[in-house]
Amino acid sequence: MFGLYMLAIYLGVAVIGAGIVALLVVVALAVGLVTHPIRTLALVFHKLAALAAGLALMLALIAWFWTDHSKSDFVPCFWGSIGVIVASILIRMLAEWILERPTRAERRAMKRASAPTFDSRL
């Protein structure tokens, strides 16, 4: 009886913690969309593409090792998973390029830093 009670407490704490983390993610996403919308969307697509690729990889492994290769549903399932992995890689590459680009403010700061300064000794 005591073990079941403790399990319920741990489960409740885990659910409350997951709720708090989800709330913080939503707030961070809302603030990011207001301040840097393109970078925030690129970050979201970056994470979703990684999740899709991981799930597609698991499905491809399941299709390869646990299904009969002579069944009619093997080929679309396996090659569909491979297609999702390739598309996810391309989406991640584009999102990474967007995230690594300097922002407009950073480009202006670099331009100001490289501009010649006035030297009174000349």
N, C-alpha and C positions, 0 to 999 in steps of 0.2 A: 504494500500500500504506500509506504514511504517513497519507494523508487518511482512509482507512477506519479506521485505528487511532485517530486523533483524534476521528472521529465517534463511535466506540464509547465513548471516554472521556467525551465531552460528554453522550452519551445516558445513560451510567451516573451521571454527576453529576446530571443532570436527574431521573432516577428516584429517586435517593437524596434529593434535595431535595424532591421531591413527596411522598415517604414521610414525611419529617420534618414537612412542613407538615400532612399528613393526621393524623399522630400528635398534633401540637399542637392541631389542630382538635377531635379526639376528646377530648383532656384538657380543653380549654376548655369543651366541651359538657358533659362529665361534672361539672365543677366548677360550671358555671352551673346545671345541673339540680338540684344539691344546694342551692345557695345561693338561687337565684331561679328556681324551676321555671316559673312562668307567663311571666315575661319571656323566659326562654330559649326556650320553645316558641314564643312569639310571634315572636322573632327568627328561629327556624328556618323557621316558616311564611312570614315576610316574605321571606326569601331564596329559598325554594322557589317561592313565587308569582312572584317576579321571573324566575326561571329558566324556569318554565313559560310565562309570558307572552312572553318572548323567543323561545323555541322555537316557540310557537304563531304568533307574528308571522311568523317565517321560513316556517313551513308555509303560512300564509295567503298570503304573497307568492308562494311557489312554486305554490300552487294557482291563484292568480289569473293569473300571467303565463306559466306553463309547462305548463298543462293545458288540454285542450279543454273549453270551457264547456258543450258539449252532452253530455258524458259523464255517466253516472248518478252517478259518485262525486265529481263536482265540488262539488255543493251540500252534502252532509254534511261533506265535508272542510273547505270554506271556512267554513261557518257554525259548524262545530264549533270551528275555530280561533278564530273571533271570540268564541264563547261562553267558551272557555278564557281568553282575554284579559280579558273582562269579569269573569269569576269571580276571576281573579288580582288585578284592580284592587280588587274588593271585599274579598278576603282581605288585601291589603296595607293597605287603609284600616283594617280592624279591628285588624290587628297594629300599625300605626302608632299607633292610639289607645291600645292597651294599653301600648306602649313609652313613649309620652309622658306617661301618667298618673303622678302622683307616687306613690311607694311609701308604704306605711303609716308607715315611719319618717320619711319626708320630710313627710308630713301631720302627724305628731305634733310634729316640729320646728317647722313653721310655726305650729301651734296654740300651742306654748310661746312662740314669738317674739312672737306677737300678744297674749298674755295681759298684762294690766296688771301692772306691778311696784309694789312698795311704795315710797312716797316719804315719807321721814321729815320733810320740810319742811312737810307739810300738817298 
